Amino acid sequence: MMTESEFLQLSDDIFDRIEQAIDQHGLDADTLRQGNVLEIEFDSGDKVIVNRHAVNQEMWIAAKSGGYHFSRRGEDWIASRDGSEFYATLAEAIRAGSGEAFSFAG
């Protein structure tokens, strides 16, 4: 298990990566980071919320498709419910919300 400060730095890096990927894709979306939460809002009004939960050292995603909790396994973040990977799940939620092609590859 990592220290709380290591988790916070790692999750800040994740938030940065998400914001940069949205900017690089030129998506029509607004991001707002407030403390432990990164909110992604699309022109349609749909939102995807990414939350870091420091107590459990988990990353959470809330989207129309559902809520997901991810724990770190090696270098990946894996969902406790279905074994899906964090960035793949988030990319699908962003594609659904924006109606545009999106991925974290590259």
C-alpha positions, 0 to 999 in steps of 0.5 A: 500500500502506498502512503497517502501523499503518494496516492494523492500525487498519483491521482493528481497525475491521473487528473492531469492526464485526463484533462490533457487528453480531453484538450488534445482531442479537442472535445467540446467538454469542460473540466472542473477540478475541485479537491478530490473530484474532476467533473467533465461536462459535455454540451449535452449536459451529460457529466462524468465524475472522476473521484479519488477516495484517499481512505481506500486508495481508489479511483471512482468513476460516475457516469450514465453507465454506472458507478465504478471503483478502481484499485491499483494492481501493479501499474493498472487501476482495475474495477472491483466489480467487473475487472475492467481497466480505469482508462478503458472505462473512462474513455467509453464514458467520455465517448458516450457523453460527448458522442465523439471518438476518444481514447487515452492511447498515444 
